[in-house]
Structures are given as structure tokens and as C-alpha cells.
Amino acid sequence: MEATLTVTEAARNLVDVVNRAHYGHEATTLIENGQPVARVVPAAGVARTGKEIAARMATRPRPRLADGDAEAFAADLREVRAELPEPLSPWD
């Protein structure tokens, strides 16, 4: 669950809010007049591109399914896809 603070509470405890984001990897929603107005989130969770993620994944070993498991998984995917309605447009 994400923490919520009023803007006034966040201003009084800014160091704690920032430390929770940085060290605890926690997000905090700031509230003003009962409405969410901003979020403080860890910077590392925001600045990843697809290219960075792919490069990192390429350096790590990935588990492989056994042949029988891979075939069963492919069959499950075909079955589920057959039950889905056709998309309304190529972009759906």
C-alpha cells in the first residue's frame, strides 16, 4: 500500500519522504484539500528504457522450459487466443 501525506506533512517531513523513496523504494502520494496532487517516487523506477532493460536481460541467464512444458504452454496460448474476440482494429 502506498503512503499518503498532506502537502503540509510532506513539507515538514521532506527528508523522511525522500529517504523512504530512495532507500525504501516506497512511493508517497501528496494530498491537498482531500485530492491527490503529486507523488514522490523512487527515481530508479522511472528512468529505465526498453533498451536498458533488454541489455540487462541479455547478460543474465534465463530459465528454459523442458520440451514437453514448452509444447503444453504453446497449446494453452493457442487455446486462449482462439477464445478471444477479434480486435476492432489492428491497433487494439
Backbone as CSV, one residue per row, in Angstrom:
resi,resn,N_x,N_y,N_z,CA_x,CA_y,CA_z,C_x,C_y,C_z
1,MET,0.841,-1.182,0.000,0.000,0.000,0.000,0.885,1.243,0.000
2,GLU,0.483,2.212,-0.755,1.247,3.450,-0.889,0.897,4.414,0.238
3,ALA,1.922,5.081,0.765,1.701,6.061,1.829,1.059,7.314,1.251
4,THR,0.247,7.987,2.065,-0.321,9.280,1.677,-0.030,10.276,2.779
5,LEU,0.283,11.495,2.368,0.541,12.589,3.309,-0.068,13.854,2.741
6,THR,-0.455,14.758,3.634,-0.846,16.069,3.141,0.416,16.788,2.693
7,VAL,0.254,17.785,1.856,1.397,18.558,1.383,2.113,19.193,2.570
8,THR,1.366,19.659,3.555,1.968,20.271,4.741,2.808,19.253,5.508
9,GLU,2.259,18.029,5.713,3.021,16.984,6.408,4.284,16.619,5.627
10,ALA,4.155,16.539,4.313,5.308,16.200,3.487,6.382,17.277,3.590
11,ALA,5.976,18.546,3.610,6.942,19.636,3.728,7.668,19.565,5.066
12,ARG,6.941,19.234,6.117,7.554,19.148,7.450,8.478,17.932,7.568
13,ASN,8.225,16.904,6.770,8.985,15.656,6.860,9.657,15.306,5.535
14,LEU,10.090,16.310,4.793,10.611,16.087,3.444,11.778,15.103,3.420
15,VAL,12.697,15.218,4.366,13.846,14.316,4.385,13.372,12.874,4.536
16,ASP,12.405,12.629,5.402,11.883,11.283,5.608,11.187,10.767,4.344
17,VAL,10.400,11.616,3.691,9.700,11.219,2.465,10.711,10.839,1.386
18,VAL,11.751,11.652,1.226,12.781,11.376,0.225,13.545,10.099,0.583
19,ASN,13.894,9.922,1.843,14.602,8.706,2.260,13.767,7.454,2.027
20,ARG,12.467,7.531,2.281,11.603,6.382,2.028,11.570,6.035,0.544
21,ALA,11.567,7.051,-0.303,11.569,6.816,-1.747,12.902,6.210,-2.178
22,HIS,13.993,6.815,-1.717,15.316,6.379,-2.171,15.735,5.038,-1.575
23,TYR,15.706,4.931,-0.265,16.214,3.726,0.394,15.161,2.629,0.526
24,GLY,13.918,3.019,0.762,12.862,2.025,0.955,12.100,1.689,-0.308
25,HIS,12.404,2.388,-1.395,11.711,2.177,-2.679,10.198,2.288,-2.503
26,GLU,9.775,3.271,-1.724,8.356,3.498,-1.451,7.881,4.769,-2.142
27,ALA,6.668,4.719,-2.658,6.045,5.907,-3.245,5.144,6.554,-2.205
28,THR,5.006,7.866,-2.271,4.126,8.610,-1.375,3.278,9.554,-2.208
29,THR,1.959,9.501,-1.992,1.040,10.418,-2.663,0.797,11.614,-1.761
30,LEU,0.899,12.803,-2.339,0.676,14.037,-1.580,-0.744,14.521,-1.830
31,ILE,-1.424,14.869,-0.736,-2.831,15.253,-0.764,-2.972,16.721,-0.383
32,GLU,-3.816,17.441,-1.112,-4.137,18.825,-0.765,-5.635,19.006,-0.941
33,ASN,-6.289,19.512,0.093,-7.744,19.688,0.090,-8.461,18.386,-0.255
34,GLY,-7.915,17.275,0.264,-8.547,15.975,0.071,-8.315,15.333,-1.292
35,GLN,-7.563,15.977,-2.153,-7.320,15.459,-3.501,-5.837,15.170,-3.706
36,PRO,-5.504,14.062,-4.386,-4.097,13.808,-4.701,-3.578,14.852,-5.681
37,VAL,-2.407,15.409,-5.389,-1.847,16.452,-6.256,-0.470,16.093,-6.801
38,ALA,0.241,15.159,-6.145,1.579,14.806,-6.603,1.979,13.481,-5.976
39,ARG,3.047,12.883,-6.546,3.618,11.659,-5.986,5.125,11.815,-5.908
40,VAL,5.700,11.282,-4.833,7.146,11.188,-4.697,7.466,9.707,-4.882
41,VAL,8.242,9.400,-5.929,8.556,8.009,-6.251,10.064,7.834,-6.371
42,PRO,10.558,6.609,-6.202,11.992,6.373,-6.382,12.410,6.693,-7.813
43,ALA,13.501,7.389,-7.983,13.974,7.766,-9.315,14.362,6.552,-10.140
44,ALA,14.936,5.528,-9.533,15.393,4.357,-10.282,14.243,3.655,-10.982
45,GLY,13.033,3.715,-10.422,11.894,3.044,-11.029,11.350,3.769,-12.233
46,VAL,11.787,4.979,-12.465,11.234,5.789,-13.539,12.138,5.827,-14.768
47,ALA,13.439,5.761,-14.575,14.379,6.062,-15.651,14.902,4.836,-16.387
48,ARG,14.084,3.846,-16.644,14.517,2.668,-17.384,13.857,2.660,-18.749
49,THR,14.663,2.522,-19.771,14.124,2.415,-21.122,14.063,0.943,-21.502
50,GLY,13.322,0.648,-22.545,13.259,-0.726,-23.040,14.626,-1.233,-23.446
51,LYS,15.423,-0.360,-24.030,16.775,-0.731,-24.459,17.640,-1.108,-23.255
52,GLU,17.515,-0.340,-22.154,18.281,-0.645,-20.944,17.844,-1.980,-20.341
53,ILE,16.557,-2.221,-20.320,16.043,-3.471,-19.757,16.499,-4.660,-20.602
54,ALA,16.411,-4.529,-21.937,16.836,-5.614,-22.827,18.323,-5.901,-22.656
55,ALA,19.137,-4.860,-22.535,20.579,-5.057,-22.353,20.867,-5.778,-21.042
56,ARG,20.142,-5.434,-20.009,20.356,-6.083,-18.720,19.904,-7.539,-18.759
57,MET,18.777,-7.795,-19.419,18.274,-9.165,-19.519,19.224,-10.041,-20.335
58,ALA,19.891,-9.461,-21.330,20.792,-10.230,-22.194,22.002,-10.754,-21.438
59,THR,22.346,-10.121,-20.321,23.520,-10.543,-19.562,23.188,-11.560,-18.485
60,ARG,21.920,-11.874,-18.305,21.520,-12.804,-17.247,21.011,-14.107,-17.852
61,PRO,21.322,-15.220,-17.215,20.791,-16.488,-17.717,19.279,-16.550,-17.511
62,ARG,18.586,-17.078,-18.490,17.140,-17.189,-18.398,16.748,-18.657,-18.290
63,PRO,15.772,-18.972,-17.465,15.342,-20.368,-17.360,14.669,-20.807,-18.665
64,ARG,14.798,-22.060,-18.971,14.197,-22.636,-20.171,13.191,-23.699,-19.761
65,LEU,12.108,-23.772,-20.527,11.119,-24.814,-20.301,11.593,-26.105,-20.947
66,ALA,11.251,-27.222,-20.324,11.509,-28.518,-20.941,10.640,-28.616,-22.192
67,ASP,11.033,-29.465,-23.148,10.302,-29.566,-24.414,8.811,-29.809,-24.222
68,GLY,8.454,-30.731,-23.370,7.037,-31.033,-23.137,6.299,-29.852,-22.530
69,ASP,6.950,-29.145,-21.608,6.331,-27.978,-20.987,6.154,-26.852,-21.997
70,ALA,7.146,-26.660,-22.865,7.055,-25.605,-23.878,5.910,-25.892,-24.842
71,GLU,5.749,-27.136,-25.249,4.662,-27.513,-26.155,3.305,-27.315,-25.483
72,ALA,3.199,-27.689,-24.211,1.939,-27.516,-23.484,1.603,-26.037,-23.327
73,PHE,2.626,-25.219,-23.066,2.415,-23.780,-22.929,1.932,-23.188,-24.252
74,ALA,2.564,-23.580,-25.348,2.153,-23.100,-26.672,0.711,-23.511,-26.976
75,ALA,0.336,-24.715,-26.608,-1.041,-25.183,-26.825,-2.023,-24.356,-25.993
76,ASP,-1.647,-24.063,-24.754,-2.506,-23.227,-23.899,-2.690,-21.842,-24.518
77,LEU,-1.617,-21.268,-25.039,-1.712,-19.948,-25.678,-2.635,-19.983,-26.889
78,ARG,-2.501,-21.009,-27.724,-3.381,-21.130,-28.901,-4.841,-21.240,-28.481
79,GLU,-5.102,-22.017,-27.437,-6.470,-22.204,-26.952,-7.069,-20.890,-26.447
80,VAL,-6.305,-20.153,-25.671,-6.789,-18.881,-25.120,-6.999,-17.865,-26.240
81,ARG,-6.052,-17.795,-27.174,-6.189,-16.859,-28.293,-7.424,-17.159,-29.133
82,ALA,-7.746,-18.434,-29.292,-8.916,-18.813,-30.086,-10.212,-18.353,-29.420
83,GLU,-10.200,-18.222,-28.109,-11.401,-17.806,-27.378,-11.568,-16.291,-27.338
84,LEU,-10.524,-15.542,-27.654,-10.608,-14.086,-27.605,-11.341,-13.547,-28.823
85,PRO,-12.101,-12.467,-28.652,-12.752,-11.859,-29.810,-11.717,-11.191,-30.718
86,GLU,-12.050,-11.059,-31.988,-11.169,-10.383,-32.932,-11.040,-8.916,-32.534
87,PRO,-9.866,-8.328,-32.660,-9.730,-6.905,-32.338,-10.519,-6.052,-33.316
88,LEU,-10.976,-4.894,-32.843,-11.755,-3.987,-33.682,-10.896,-3.341,-34.747
89,SER,-9.626,-3.109,-34.422,-8.712,-2.514,-35.387,-7.342,-3.148,-35.186
90,PRO,-6.425,-2.995,-36.120,-5.090,-3.556,-35.936,-4.359,-2.967,-34.742
91,TRP,-4.826,-1.846,-34.224,-4.165,-1.184,-33.094,-4.674,-1.663,-31.756
92,ASP,-5.725,-2.455,-31.716,-6.275,-2.945,-30.447,-5.514,-4.145,-29.937
